[in-house]
Amino acid sequence: MITKITGCLNRVLEEEIRLQVGSLEYQILVPEFVRRHMQALVGKEVTLYTSEYFEGNPMHGRLVPRLIGFISEPEIEFFELFCTVDKVGTRKAIKALMRPIREIADAIQRQDAKWLTSLPGIGPATAEQMVATLRRKVTKFALMPSAQREGTREEPAVADNLLEDAYQALLSVGHQPNEARLRLEKVVAGDQAYQTVEDILLAIYKQGR
């Protein structure tokens, strides 16, 4: 399985890019937010983190291997989580990821089903199912940097379950969702590692407002 690929970006097409690696050119499917990022990089060396799947109907005897590319590993993790929602398959998920992962995760966390219906192919019923399935699993993605840059840490150095538990703890004592996220963002922006929810909350309240 190919998990990471580096090469010269030859072309950016409507739903895919073409990456030259040695004498081979790879076709890599990308969601819209990745495609936009790649448009300014044609002719340059780029690295994509990839996931693989087989497209087609095995009953008809033809399965085509496909690569899907992302800018960072956390984006792949979110994509795979996104695909666990009922009736959201791989292709539908690729098309739906029009906006950056952080924005989609934030909408899921604040249970904004109306905003989620603005994503291609996501209707009201699917948006509600998405919120019900994922809202307690996306805190780390809602805290991702708004733009991935080379040399920037890609995800908080805090275990996923600690972030989620700390977020729920802040809500339980009366903080609004936006305030809770902002307080968590300030804490995880540093390099300190946290072992318990209590450590995170103590750091938050030491910072004050």
Residue pairs with C-beta under 8 A, 6 or more apart in sequence:
1 52
2 50
2 52
2 67
3 49
3 50
3 51
4 47
4 48
4 49
4 50
5 19
5 21
5 26
5 28
5 47
5 48
5 50
5 67
5 69
6 21
6 45
6 46
6 47
6 48
7 19
7 20
7 21
7 22
7 26
7 45
7 46
8 19
8 20
8 21
8 43
8 44
8 45
8 46
9 17
9 18
9 19
9 20
9 38
9 41
9 42
9 43
9 44
9 45
9 46
10 17
10 18
10 19
10 20
10 25
10 42
11 17
11 18
11 42
12 35
12 38
12 39
12 42
14 35
15 29
15 30
15 35
15 94
15 95
16 27
16 28
16 29
16 30
17 28
17 30
17 35
17 38
17 69
18 25
18 26
18 27
18 28
19 25
19 26
19 28
19 46
19 48
19 69
20 26
26 67
27 67
28 48
28 50
28 67
28 68
28 69
29 66
29 67
29 68
29 69
29 94
30 38
30 48
30 68
30 69
30 70
30 94
31 70
31 79
31 93
31 94
31 95
31 96
31 97
31 98
32 95
32 97
32 98
33 97
33 98
33 99
33 100
33 101
34 48
34 69
34 70
34 71
34 75
37 71
37 148
38 46
48 69
48 70
48 71
49 69
49 70
49 71
49 72
49 73
49 75
49 76
50 67
50 68
50 69
50 70
50 76
51 67
51 68
51 70
51 76
51 79
51 80
52 65
52 66
52 67
52 68
53 65
53 66
53 68
53 90
54 63
54 64
54 65
54 66
55 63
55 64
55 65
55 66
55 90
55 91
56 62
56 63
56 64
57 63
68 79
68 90
68 94
70 76
70 79
71 148
72 148
72 154
72 155
73 154
73 155
74 101
74 140
74 141
74 144
74 154
74 155
75 101
77 141
78 101
78 104
78 105
78 138
78 141
79 93
79 97
81 134
81 137
81 138
82 88
82 93
82 96
82 97
82 104
82 130
82 134
83 89
83 90
83 93
84 133
84 134
85 126
85 129
85 130
85 133
85 134
86 126
86 129
86 133
87 126
87 129
88 96
88 126
88 130
92 121
95 120
95 121
96 119
96 120
96 121
96 122
97 104
97 119
98 119
98 120
99 119
100 146
100 147
101 141
101 144
102 141
102 142
102 143
102 144
102 145
102 146
104 116
104 119
104 141
105 138
105 139
105 141
105 142
105 144
106 142
106 181
107 115
107 116
108 116
108 130
108 131
108 134
108 135
108 138
108 142
109 135
109 138
109 139
109 142
109 167
109 177
109 181
110 177
110 178
111 131
111 135
112 131
113 124
113 127
113 128
113 130
113 131
114 127
116 122
116 126
116 127
116 130
116 131
117 123
117 124
117 127
122 130
136 164
136 168
137 160
137 164
139 160
139 163
139 164
139 167
139 184
140 155
140 156
140 158
140 160
140 163
140 164
142 181
143 156
143 163
143 181
143 184
143 185
143 188
144 154
144 155
145 152
145 153
145 154
148 154
156 163
156 188
157 188
157 191
157 192
157 193
158 188
158 193
158 194
158 200
162 194
162 195
162 196
162 197
162 200
163 184
163 188
163 200
165 197
166 184
166 197
166 200
166 201
166 204
167 180
167 181
167 184
169 197
169 201
170 179
170 180
170 183
170 184
170 201
170 204
171 177
171 180
175 183
183 204
183 207
184 200
184 204
186 204
186 207
187 194
187 200
187 203
187 204
187 207
192 203
194 200
194 203
